[in-house]
Amino acid sequence: MIGLLHAQYNLQLIEDRDGELERYDAAFANLKNVLRDRDAEASDLKVSIDELEAQVCMSRMMCMYACM
């Protein structure tokens, strides 16, 4: 009888651990997606910055030529 109780207890420990591992796996996958999305947004913002800097440069050049 005691052996059965130990086996049931151990089985419950394993099931609890498996559930915890599944939660950690899901959280890790979610964080990877968040990081991927953040990196993509950062990349898009860098492209926008480059485009705006080019527009500013072109506007300055046009002002310089207009003032001559």
Steps between C-alpha positions, in 0.01 A plus 500: 500500500780742589674418173182594312476831686863578416437415135190722488689783669791468258262487205333820623840668532585404144164625370543830686851539362379424147230767534756749623731420209214549254427842652867596476514381138193709414643806678833457320328470162298812576812695595674391181205636301504826694873541434459416131222758467706761688801437279287532187354828627847632584617412151202679343569806716866505392390498135260787572777696671730450201228617262425809710868586531531479121200733462652749747829491313325559168298788646817663636669468163201654326500792749871555444456518124195723532690746721785541248 
